[in-house]
Structures are given as C-alpha cells and as structure tokens.
C-alpha cells in the first residue's frame, strides 16, 4: 500500500452550476487537504478530502459572501465539507469509479466520482508524484442548500445540480 498526500499548490477543487438556466457559473475552493492510497500495482484503493468551505471563490466577492451565509453553506457553523471513499471499482486502464460519502452542512449523502489516475513520475528533486482528475455531480438540495429564486419566465435562478471537478497532484508519503 502506498499513501499519497495532496499537493495543494498544484491542485484544484472546482464546481459549476447553471445560473438563470442559460449560463454556467464556476467556482473553486482555495483551501483543502487530502490523501489517497494505491495498491502495489498502482491502482487507486481509497481517497479522502477535507475542504474549507469559507475559501470559496467564484470571482465575485458579493456572491462568495452570499454563498458563505446561512442561505447556503453557513460557514461559521459548518466550516468544512468532507469526502471519503467507501468503494473503488476499476473501470479499465487508469479509470476508476469512486463511491463515497460527501458531508456538507452536517448532512452526509453518497456520491459517485469518475477518477482518471495518471502514472507516477519523479520530479526534478527526486519526489514521486501522481496526478488524478475526478468528476461527479450532486443535488445541492439534498445537503440543505435550498436557497433559490423563481424566475418570471419559469425556472429558478440557481440549478439544483452541481458539477464537481478535482484536478489534483499528490506526493508519495515518506
């Protein structure tokens, strides 16, 4: 078993949500930590991530403040969200299905991520690194993120579906 620690300087945790039903607003979390394990053959066996929700950044301070408020994440009461894998299934090649539990605002629900794991490589300083991309979706209302506004043309201001994207690099633990 090999343990990998997330290299946050070379990683991104992002999300995308439909706005007004016509465009996509993207954002990211700037502060997070994580760890993964691989078996002797280099296959992903588990991973977890802790995300500081107050570090949300959508490029609009006003929107970010609203997202930190009680209408959405309530970051003072619930400062972090957590993902922890419960099952990893190889899909062929370097792709895996990662089933796990995501906790947001004290609510834990299962989510599924598709993970593409790169091959390990040595950096110029002799450290072994690995990269991975993970993608998935969640329904935000299932986590108590229910704030919205009806549009006069029908529909709502913010979609219930949120796309998740992790583009990460990790270093082999000593």
Order of alpha helices (4+ residues) and beta strands (2+ residues): beta-beta-beta-beta-beta-beta-alpha-beta-beta-beta-beta-beta-beta
